[in-house]
Amino acid sequence: MKGPDPARRTAAPGWGGNRDVTRYLCAAAYLERAYGRSLVKEVAAEPHLGVAAAPACDVPVVLRHAYHANMRRHGRDIVLASLLLFLLVFYLWVGRPGVSLSLFVLAWVTVFSFELATKYGAPMQSLRPDRFDPAAAPEPISLGVAVRLREIGEYAEGNVTTYSGYSPFAGYGTDRDAWSLAFDVTSPSRPGVEPQDFDVVDLYSHVAGRLATLGLPCLEIEERVFVDGAAVREDRRFLPDPLGRPVTAITPGTMDALKRAPEEKARPYLGVHSTGWGGELVTSLFVRFVRSDSSLVVEAAPTVLFPLRDRYRVVDTLMPGPHPLEVLLLAANTLVPTVFELMASPWRAIAGFAPDSWMYFRVRAQDKLITRLRRFDYGARQAVRRNAADDSHQRYFQEADSGMVLKAIEKRVLGAIVEFAEAHGIHTDELVQRQEMIINHGIIASHGASVHASSVASGENSSVSSKILRAIPRVKMD
């Protein structure tokens, strides 16, 4: 009943090797100013924060494009700010409205040319499906940026997530209905048989081994610990340097110790991921086992990372060159926005000289919180991949696939627990009943519901009689 070896257990997911999500988000950095700035400010320019998971996305590559996109905008803003200065001089002091009008036209041409180059210039064309090469991403703008991007890239290869806020699984998408159950591990499978003691680490390994045989698309299995970013400051296992970042990975020995001795603020999970639809749909189940002297609690948290919003796929609709009618429409659509771009250009031009959003002052304030108040939340603030995801499935079959994957994984997990219990002489009838209820009848215990030794409850403060359980026909399990 040996599970996967340590290298297999801690291997970083490959997410199917698809690169479409990465190039879509690279394109979004050029097309949306707010998105590009947020990537730099809230991820790349944060020297103390952990990094949330970004399934099927190469975050450092996206950040390199984000820096380049911001540099392009800064160059345009400098030109617009200069034109605004001359426009005001000639209109208010020199009294030459004709020259001022010419300067406004020049500003409009600048905005129009920038938008045209953004859609059809070399950066965007390099992100087309047949030309995209992650290795050809723009070089970091400085040595400091290069170091931070390298640190960020290491999180994708690690097994630690330092989170902020409510949900530890934020990077993996939307939380679905979680469920949990508990059963007695001291009850013998039959009279005269003494239940065998077991190490919960062996249970993790057995379940992982059984999951590895599932024939699901791009199946990935990992062990990951989720750490509360607000409680990590004094814990040198996860934060060796209070003025640095949380660690990207822990050793298998530390992971196993957390399984055997559960902690409130650092919790290990067995993560199972299935990637489909070109890497855009990621369905996951995080499973945790808590062993006490007399019982075993099984906790399961499903998540679904939905496909990207449609506007992020615009790069696939762009031709190698613009149609004349599209050029005319773009010229007309940039006329009014030029006024607002001109008005905002002075501040943007000044702020653009600090591409990391005045990182020096922000880091000084954070260092004071860490060293003087001894309080700081090291958890990731932004999930690069999830923030660009839609709020729901976009196709009927995407929802069907997510449901199928979750049911298959849940069934295999519960079946593996039953096998493990039977092999150790533990009574499993109650466990099998609950397995059938969860898988075949779709009952998930959550929001105040409970799963007891002789009943399964679903919904807020609800209950199900044990007589109903006995009336449900038993089905064969594989």
ABEGO torsion letter per residue (X at the ends): XBBBBAAAAABBBAGGGBAAAAAAAAAAAAABAAAAAAAAAAAAABAABBBBBBBGBBAAAAAAAAAAAAAAAAAAAAAAAAAAAAAAAAAAAAGBAAAAAAAAAAAAAAAAAAAAAAAABAAAAAABAAABBAAABBBBABAAAAAAAAAAAAAAABABBBBBEABAAAAAEBBBBBBBBBBBAABBABBGBBBBBBBAAAAAAAAAAAAAABBBBGBBBBBBBBBBAAAAAABAAABABAABBBBABBBAAAAAAAAABBBAABBBBBBBBBBBGGGABBBBBBBBBBBBAABBBBBBBBBBBBBBBAAAAAAAABBABBBAAAAAAAAAAAAAAAAAAAAAAAAAAAAAABAAGGAAAAAAAAAAAAAAAGBBBABBABBAAAAABBABBABAAAAAAAAAAAAAAAAAAAAAAAAAAAAAGBBAAAAAAAAAAAAAAGBBBBGGBBBBAABBBBEBGBBBBAAAAAABBBBBBX
